[in-house]
Every structure is written in C-alpha cells, then in structure tokens.
Amino acid sequence: GRYFAALGIGIRRCSKLISLELNFADNQIKGRHVRRFGRAIGHFDQLSRLALYFSDNELCDEGADALAEFLRQHEGLLQCTIELAGTAITSTGRTAITDANPSVHLITEAV
C-alpha cells in the first residue's frame, strides 16, 4: 500500500503525463492509499487515458470515494478503465465512480 502512494509521488515528477496504465492486482491497497495516490498525480491536467487495475485488493467504499474524487478532477479523460474485481466496493461505491466521470469503463468481475 505505501509503495502505491510512493509511486504517485514518483510519477508526480514527470513533466507531462497524458497516458497512465497501472496494474495493482492482488496487493494490499486500501482507500487511504488511493486517496494519497490521487493527490500525488492530481495535477496532470493533460491526462487523457487512464487504466487502473485493482482486482483482489482490500478496497472498500472509502477507495471508491477516493477514486471518484480523483475522476471528478479529470474531466478531460477520454478513456478510463478501472478494474475492481475481488474488492469489497459496493454498488453504491461503483455508482459513485461511474457518475464521477463519463469516460469510466468499470470492470467488476474477473475476466
């Protein structure tokens, strides 16, 4: 989890980021880590493509709220994929994520 937040800090040092794809399947990422990561990369206003894979993590609705907060800040996303299979995020949390940004494609079951 703390490595996830540290990665966000490292990515922040990039000057221009337009596409980001990260796979964090089967880790111990929690909502607070997602919130820290979102704050660390929140200033990339040119971000147009985002893919985050969180399957089999310890995310719950706190993580969904953090993702939704991040997505609301990035209205310019053209393509966004978020995988949440095997997490404890409820339908309310999933709705918060998809309502936060119209570009979100949410994967909730293992493929």
Secondary structure, DSSP 4 states (H G I P E B T S, - for coil): -HHHHHHHHHHHT-S---EEEEE-TTS---HHHHHHHHHHHTT-TT--EEEEE-TTS---HHHHHHHHHHHHT-TT-SEEEEE-TTS---HHHHHHHHHH-TTEEEE-S--
